[in-house]
C-alpha cells in the first residue's frame, strides 16, 4: 500500500505548526489550493509545504516514510548574506551571526501571516504566491457596536 501526504508549515510560538493531509499525488497546484484553506492557532497560515510518501507491505505492522520532497515556500523574499549585511540594520546582528556560523548562503523571509525567517536550501522552491485575503475577526470595537445596536 502506498499513500501520499502534504505537510503544511505555519509560524508557531517555538516551532512551526504542522498540518498533514492526504493528497492524491505530489501535485503542487493541488497543495497550494489546500494551503489557502488552512488556519492554525492564532490565525497563522502556511508559509510552505512539503510532500511525503508512506508505504506498507503485508509484512509491516505500520507504514514507513519512503520518500520526502524539498520545501515549497508560498511566496517570500530570498535574501543573501551580502544583502542582509548591506541593510546595516542592528536588528540583523543575530541573523548575520547565525548565517555565518551555519554557512547559510541564503534565507527566505515570509510574511504570509507572521514574519518567519528560515534558511533556504538549494533544492527548496519559492512559489509565486499571494495569500488569500484574511477574514476579518471580531474586535472589541465591533463587539461594542453590536451590543449598542441590541440595547437601543
N, C-alpha and C positions, 0 to 999 in steps of 0.2 A: 504494500500500500504506500502511496506517495501523496503528499499534500503540501500545497504552497501557502505561505503566510506573508503578510506585510506587517512590519512593526513601525509604528509612528512614534516619534520622539518630540516631546514638548518641554519647554522650560519648567523646571521644578525648583523646590527650595534648596536642596543639597545635591540632588541628582536629577537627571531628566525623567519626566513621567513617560511611561510607555504604554501603548495600547497595541495589542497584536490581534489581527483579524485574518481569517482565511481569505484567500484570493484565488481566482481560477488559474492564473499563471503570473509570471513576473511581468506584469503589464504596467508600465509607468503611468500611462494615461488613466487607467482604472484606479491606481493608487492615489493619484492627485485628486480625483473626484471623491474618493473615500476620505482623504485628508480634510477636505472642506467641511465635512460633517462631524469632525472630532473636536470635542472641547473637554479639556482636563480640568482639574481643580483650579479654582480662582480664575476661570475663563481662559486658561492657557490653551493655545492652539499649536499644532505641529510646526516645527521648523524643518523637519526632514523625515525620511523613512528609509528602511532597508528591507530587502526580501530574504526569506529563508525557505528551505525545503526540508521537510521531515519525512523519513521513510521508516517502514517497519516490515519485517518479514514474518512469516508464520512462526518462526522460532523465537522471535523477540517478544519480550513482555511489554515493552514500551517502545515508542518511536524514538528515533535519534535524528539530530540535525545532520544532514548530509551536504548541504550547500548553503552559503550565505553570500549576499551581494555587498557591494560597497554602499556607501551612504549617498542618498539622493537628497540634496538640500532644496527646500522650497523657497527659492529666491535667496537673497542675501548679497552682501558685498564682500568680494575677495580682496584681502589686503596682504601685502608683503611686509616683511620686517622693515625694509627700507622706507616704505610708505608710512608706516606707523612712527618710525623714528623722525621722519620729516615733519610730522604734525607738531612735534616739540610740545606735546601735552604732558604735564607732570603726572596726570592720571594714568598714563600709559606705562609708567616705570615697571610695574609688576608684570604686565603683559610682555613687554620687551625682554625682561629678565627670563620669564618662562619660555619665550620663543627661543632665545639664545641658548639657554640651558638644555632644552629638549630638542634642539636642532629643527625647529619648525620653520619652514620656508614661508608658508602662507597660512593665513587663518581665514575663517569666514565669520562675518558679523551678520546676524539675522535678527530682525525686529518684527516678525510676524505677530507675536504677542508681547513678550518681554525680550529685551535685548539679550542675546546669547552669543558668546564668542568661543569658537572651537577651532582646533587645528584642522586644516584642510589636507587630507591625504591625496596622493597622486591619482588614485582610482575614483575618488569622490566626484560627483556631478552636481553642479549648481543649475537648477532648472529655472527658466524664465517663468516666474510665478508671481501673481498678485493675489494676496489672500482676499477672500470674500469679505464684504463689509460686516463689521461686528454688530450683533444685535444690541440695541440699547437696553441697558439694565435699569432697574428701578433705582432712583437716587432718593435721598431724604427729601429733596425739594419736590420731586414728582409725587412722592407719597403724601407729603403735606398738602399739596394742591388737591389731590384726590380726596383726602379727608375733609378739606374745607368744602368741596363740592357736595359731599354727602351730608354734611352737617348744616347746610344752608336751609 
